[in-house]
Amino acid sequence: MALTITNKFSFNTVTDADKVNTDFADIATYLNASIDTGTTHNSDVALLPKGRMAYKQATVFQGGIDTEVDVDGLSITFTALANRYYRITGFTTLVAESVVGIRVDLKITDGSNTQLARVGMDCGTAGAGVGVEATVQLITQPGAGSKTYKLRALRAGAAGTLALNDADSAPGFILAEDIGL
């Protein structure tokens, strides 16, 4: 069905309101016949982010860390879909327990402890008890299947120990989000 609408409008010309309404009715008929309003647009919806895939939080004190360790309770597993991107975010509060000048690393690893992302921070020189809040993020396209990500921490630099001081008021967490195609 072809649509032909004659131009009935010109400058300083009064138009017939009934003719305008008829022209708009013709346009509406044409559009309704030409557009598939029943389409669900599944292909468009598939492009959108799916949001949270996995989330865990911890509210415990974990002290005496002098080597690389898993952060207690902050490991997640989810089923990733092919060709999609995921953002993995980890957060914890790290505290120098025993000496000045401790450097700390917070890592996101896979289930085999292979480092995928890392942030290093200095707890400062003010003395033991100095803390830092650390956030590490990873954007990845891991392929389809079951995926495990862990938050790991380690003390670097000066000798001494490190603690993870997550609490109810400031829980540590690890979050996996599907951010789309």
Backbone hydrogen bonds, N-H to C=O, Kabsch-Sander energy under -0.5 kcal/mol:
donor,donor_aa,acceptor,acceptor_aa,energy
4,T,2,A,-0.6
6,T,4,T,-0.5
8,K,6,T,-1.0
13,T,10,S,-1.6
17,A,15,T,-0.6
20,V,16,D,-1.9
21,N,17,A,-2.3
22,T,18,D,-2.1
23,D,19,K,-2.5
24,F,20,V,-2.3
25,A,21,N,-2.1
26,D,22,T,-2.2
27,I,23,D,-2.1
28,A,24,F,-2.5
29,T,25,A,-2.3
30,Y,26,D,-2.3
31,L,27,I,-2.7
32,N,28,A,-2.5
33,A,29,T,-1.8
34,S,30,Y,-1.5
35,I,31,L,-2.2
37,T,35,I,-1.3
39,T,36,D,-1.1
45,V,41,H,-2.3
46,A,42,N,-2.1
47,L,43,S,-0.5
47,L,44,D,-1.0
48,L,44,D,-0.5
48,L,45,V,-1.2
51,G,178,D,-1.8
53,M,176,A,-3.4
54,A,176,A,-1.4
56,K,174,I,-2.0
58,A,172,G,-2.6
62,Q,164,L,-2.5
65,I,162,L,-2.7
66,D,64,G,-0.6
69,V,153,A,-2.7
71,V,151,L,-3.0
72,D,70,D,-0.6
74,L,71,V,-2.3
75,S,73,G,-0.8
76,I,149,Y,-2.7
78,F,147,K,-2.1
80,A,78,F,-0.7
80,A,145,G,-3.1
84,R,81,L,-1.2
85,Y,180,G,-3.0
86,Y,140,T,-3.0
87,R,177,E,-2.6
88,I,86,Y,-0.5
88,I,138,L,-2.9
89,T,87,R,-0.5
89,T,175,L,-2.6
90,G,136,V,-2.8
91,F,173,F,-2.5
92,T,134,A,-1.8
94,L,92,T,-0.6
94,L,132,V,-3.1
95,V,163,A,-2.9
96,A,130,V,-2.7
97,E,95,V,-0.6
97,E,161,T,-2.1
98,S,161,T,-1.1
101,G,124,G,-1.9
102,I,99,V,-0.5
103,R,156,A,-2.4
104,V,121,M,-3.5
105,D,154,L,-2.3
106,L,119,V,-2.6
107,K,152,R,-3.2
108,I,117,A,-2.4
109,T,107,K,-0.5
109,T,150,K,-2.3
110,D,114,T,-1.6
111,G,148,T,-0.7
113,N,110,D,-1.9
115,Q,113,N,-0.5
116,L,108,I,-3.1
117,A,108,I,-1.5
119,V,106,L,-2.2
121,M,104,V,-3.0
123,C,102,I,-2.8
123,C,121,M,-0.5
129,G,96,A,-4.0
130,V,127,G,-1.2
132,V,94,L,-2.8
134,A,92,T,-2.9
134,A,132,V,-0.5
136,V,90,G,-2.3
138,L,88,I,-2.2
140,T,86,Y,-2.7
140,T,138,L,-0.5
145,G,80,A,-2.4
147,K,78,F,-3.1
149,Y,76,I,-2.4
150,K,109,T,-2.3
151,L,74,L,-2.2
152,R,107,K,-2.3
152,R,150,K,-0.5
153,A,69,V,-2.4
154,L,105,D,-1.9
156,A,103,R,-4.0
158,A,101,G,-1.0
162,L,65,I,-2.1
163,A,95,V,-2.7
164,L,62,Q,-2.7
165,N,93,T,-2.7
165,N,163,A,-0.6
166,D,60,V,-1.1
166,D,164,L,-0.5
167,A,170,A,-1.1
170,A,167,A,-0.9
172,G,58,A,-2.3
173,F,91,F,-2.0
174,I,56,K,-2.2
175,L,89,T,-2.5
176,A,54,A,-2.9
177,E,87,R,-2.3
178,D,51,G,-3.2
179,I,85,Y,-2.5
179,I,177,E,-0.6
180,G,85,Y,-0.7
181,L,47,L,-1.1
